[in-house]
Amino acid sequence: MNEVKHSQQDGLYVKVTIYDIGVNALIDTGSSITVLNPQKYYAISDSLRPPLQSGGGQLRMADGGLVTPVGIAEFRIEINGKSLTHQFIIADVEAPLVLGYDFLYRHNCQINMREGQLVIDGKCLPCQRESQMQSVFKITLSEDIIVPSNSEILVTGLIEGEIVGCEEAVVEPYKSHLAHNGILVAKAVVDPSYGCIPLRMVNLSRSSIKLYKHSCAAI
């Protein structure tokens, strides 16, 4: 049984590219293994995504709960231009990617907490503390939709950016052309951890209104 016991303090994150996607990776000496969130695994293009193998055992989280991995696979990643390969366990953890002790030891990593840097083979890589990361994100429409007149509908919104370690967020209307056209977006508390959220929209006008994919609807 492996342990994933990352600290609740201000975590240190580094930008990592996994094939064709970018993620914010939590540097965590408290985790014995390296874990990739399933959402990020399935975001990799089908042609590049490595097949999963069974294994990994159960993971014990910081709160004592157990998580069963989806599987394990070997990944090629890039950190600040440096290419590395490592075996990741795919499991439902809060961070998009946890770089555990196994990764840090194998790749000769050092952590400079004072300067906020990850050192790999003597090369200093800039990192970012969780408290310094972006906290306001645009919510865009996942598809073209038509909102009938004097009607209320529920649509799917996509979060533009990557939210780290957050299970509760407030959605507020975005001051845009939507309001001028009679479309209102309800304020709500949502779970943003899956990258998409429900949006409740109301059309107060006398005509149906078409909204287009990628239009910003809320923040």
C-alpha positions as CSV (number, residue, x, y, z in Angstrom):
1,M,0.0,0.0,0.0
2,N,1.4,3.4,-1.0
3,E,0.8,6.6,0.7
4,V,-0.2,10.0,-0.8
5,K,0.0,12.4,2.1
6,H,0.6,15.8,0.6
7,S,0.6,18.8,3.0
8,Q,-2.3,21.2,3.4
9,Q,0.2,24.0,3.6
10,D,1.1,26.3,0.7
11,G,2.2,23.7,-1.9
12,L,4.9,24.2,-4.5
13,Y,3.9,23.5,-8.2
14,V,6.0,23.2,-11.4
15,K,4.7,23.3,-15.0
16,V,4.9,19.9,-16.6
17,T,4.1,18.9,-20.2
18,I,2.8,15.4,-20.6
19,Y,2.8,14.6,-24.4
20,D,0.3,17.2,-25.7
21,I,-1.1,18.7,-22.4
22,G,0.2,21.0,-19.8
23,V,-0.4,20.5,-16.0
24,N,0.6,22.1,-12.7
25,A,2.4,19.4,-10.8
26,L,2.5,19.4,-7.0
27,I,6.0,18.6,-5.7
28,D,5.4,16.4,-2.7
29,T,8.0,14.5,-0.7
30,G,5.2,13.2,1.6
31,S,3.9,11.0,-1.2
32,S,5.8,7.8,-1.8
33,I,4.6,7.6,-5.4
34,T,3.8,9.8,-8.4
35,V,0.1,10.1,-9.2
36,L,-1.7,11.5,-12.2
37,N,-5.4,12.5,-12.0
38,P,-7.6,10.5,-14.4
39,Q,-9.1,13.7,-15.8
40,K,-5.6,14.7,-17.1
41,Y,-4.8,11.1,-18.3
42,Y,-7.9,11.1,-20.5
43,A,-7.2,14.6,-21.8
44,I,-4.1,13.2,-23.6
45,S,-4.8,12.6,-27.3
46,D,-5.8,9.0,-28.0
47,S,-2.8,8.5,-30.3
48,L,-0.3,9.6,-27.6
49,R,-2.0,8.3,-24.4
50,P,-0.1,5.2,-23.1
51,P,-2.2,2.2,-22.3
52,L,-2.9,1.4,-18.7
53,Q,-1.8,-1.8,-16.9
54,S,-3.5,-3.1,-13.8
55,G,-1.7,-2.6,-10.5
56,G,-0.6,0.1,-8.1
57,G,-2.4,-1.3,-5.0
58,Q,-4.6,0.9,-2.9
59,L,-3.5,4.4,-2.0
60,R,-3.8,5.7,1.5
61,M,-4.6,9.4,1.4
62,A,-3.8,12.1,4.0
63,D,-7.2,11.8,5.6
64,G,-6.8,8.0,6.1
65,G,-9.1,7.1,3.2
66,L,-8.3,4.5,0.6
67,V,-8.3,5.1,-3.2
68,T,-8.2,2.4,-5.8
69,P,-6.0,3.3,-8.8
70,V,-7.4,3.2,-12.4
71,G,-4.1,1.7,-13.5
72,I,-0.4,2.4,-14.1
73,A,1.6,3.4,-17.2
74,E,5.0,4.8,-18.3
75,F,4.9,8.4,-19.3
76,R,7.2,10.8,-21.1
77,I,7.1,14.3,-19.7
78,E,9.0,17.5,-20.2
79,I,9.9,20.0,-17.5
80,N,11.3,23.3,-18.7
81,G,12.7,21.7,-21.8
82,K,14.1,18.6,-20.0
83,S,12.6,15.3,-21.2
84,L,12.1,12.6,-18.6
85,T,10.3,9.2,-18.4
86,H,8.5,7.9,-15.3
87,Q,5.8,5.5,-14.2
88,F,2.7,7.2,-13.0
89,I,-0.2,5.7,-11.1
90,I,-3.6,7.0,-12.3
91,A,-5.8,7.7,-9.4
92,D,-8.4,10.3,-8.2
93,V,-6.3,12.8,-6.2
94,E,-6.9,16.5,-5.7
95,A,-3.8,17.7,-7.6
96,P,-3.6,17.3,-11.4
97,L,-0.2,15.6,-10.9
98,V,1.7,14.7,-7.8
99,L,5.5,14.3,-8.2
100,G,6.2,12.0,-5.3
101,Y,9.4,10.9,-3.6
102,D,10.0,8.1,-6.2
103,F,10.2,10.7,-9.0
104,L,12.3,13.2,-7.0
105,Y,14.8,10.4,-6.0
106,R,15.1,8.8,-9.4
107,H,15.7,12.0,-11.2
108,N,18.1,13.5,-8.7
109,C,15.8,16.4,-7.7
110,Q,16.4,18.9,-4.9
111,I,13.8,21.4,-3.6
112,N,14.8,25.0,-2.7
113,M,11.8,26.1,-0.6
114,R,13.2,29.5,0.2
115,E,13.7,30.4,-3.5
116,G,10.7,28.3,-4.7
117,Q,12.7,26.2,-7.1
118,L,13.0,22.6,-8.2
119,V,16.6,21.6,-9.0
120,I,17.1,18.7,-11.4
121,D,20.7,17.6,-12.2
122,G,21.9,21.0,-11.0
123,K,19.5,23.0,-13.1
124,C,17.1,25.4,-11.2
125,L,13.5,25.3,-12.5
126,P,11.1,28.1,-11.3
127,C,8.0,27.0,-9.4
128,Q,4.9,28.6,-8.1
129,R,3.3,28.5,-4.7
130,E,-0.4,27.5,-4.6
131,S,-1.3,30.9,-3.0
132,Q,0.2,32.7,-6.0
133,M,-1.7,30.7,-8.6
134,Q,-4.6,32.1,-10.6
135,S,-7.9,32.1,-8.7
136,V,-10.3,33.6,-11.2
137,F,-11.2,31.7,-14.3
138,K,-13.5,32.3,-17.3
139,I,-16.3,29.8,-17.9
140,T,-17.2,29.2,-21.6
141,L,-19.9,27.3,-23.3
142,S,-19.1,23.7,-24.3
143,E,-21.3,23.8,-27.5
144,D,-23.6,26.0,-29.5
145,I,-27.0,26.4,-27.8
146,I,-30.3,28.1,-28.4
147,V,-32.1,29.5,-25.3
148,P,-35.9,29.8,-26.0
149,S,-37.7,33.0,-25.1
150,N,-38.8,33.4,-21.5
151,S,-37.2,30.1,-20.6
152,E,-34.6,28.7,-18.2
153,I,-32.1,26.0,-19.3
154,L,-29.1,24.1,-17.8
155,V,-26.0,24.0,-19.9
156,T,-22.4,22.8,-19.5
157,G,-19.7,25.3,-19.0
158,L,-15.9,24.6,-19.4
159,I,-13.3,26.1,-17.1
160,E,-10.6,28.0,-19.1
161,G,-7.5,27.1,-17.1
162,E,-6.5,24.7,-14.4
163,I,-7.9,24.8,-10.9
164,V,-5.7,23.2,-8.3
165,G,-6.9,21.7,-5.0
166,C,-10.3,23.3,-5.1
167,E,-13.6,21.4,-4.5
168,E,-15.9,24.4,-4.1
169,A,-16.1,27.6,-6.1
170,V,-18.5,30.4,-6.7
171,V,-19.8,31.0,-10.2
172,E,-20.9,34.6,-11.0
173,P,-22.3,36.2,-14.2
174,Y,-19.8,37.6,-16.6
175,K,-20.5,41.2,-17.6
176,S,-20.8,40.7,-21.4
177,H,-23.1,40.9,-24.3
178,L,-25.2,38.1,-22.7
179,A,-26.8,40.4,-20.2
180,H,-27.5,43.0,-22.8
181,N,-29.3,40.5,-24.9
182,G,-31.5,39.4,-22.0
183,I,-29.6,36.3,-20.9
184,L,-28.9,36.0,-17.2
185,V,-26.6,33.4,-15.5
186,A,-27.4,32.3,-12.0
187,K,-24.9,32.6,-9.2
188,A,-24.0,29.2,-7.8
189,V,-21.6,27.2,-5.6
190,V,-20.1,24.4,-7.7
191,D,-17.4,21.7,-7.6
192,P,-14.8,22.7,-10.3
193,S,-12.5,19.7,-9.9
194,Y,-13.7,18.0,-13.1
195,G,-13.1,20.9,-15.4
196,C,-16.7,21.4,-16.3
197,I,-19.7,22.8,-14.4
198,P,-23.4,23.3,-14.8
199,L,-24.7,26.8,-15.7
200,R,-28.3,27.8,-15.2
201,M,-29.3,30.4,-17.8
202,V,-32.5,32.4,-18.2
203,N,-33.7,34.2,-21.4
204,L,-35.9,37.1,-20.4
205,S,-36.4,38.4,-23.9
206,R,-39.3,37.7,-26.3
207,S,-37.0,35.9,-28.8
208,S,-34.9,32.8,-28.8
209,I,-31.2,33.6,-28.6
210,K,-28.4,31.5,-30.0
211,L,-25.1,31.3,-28.1
212,Y,-22.0,30.0,-29.6
213,K,-19.4,27.5,-28.4
214,H,-16.5,29.1,-26.4
215,S,-18.5,32.2,-25.6
216,C,-17.7,33.4,-22.1
217,A,-20.8,33.0,-19.9
218,A,-19.5,33.3,-16.3
219,I,-16.4,33.6,-14.1
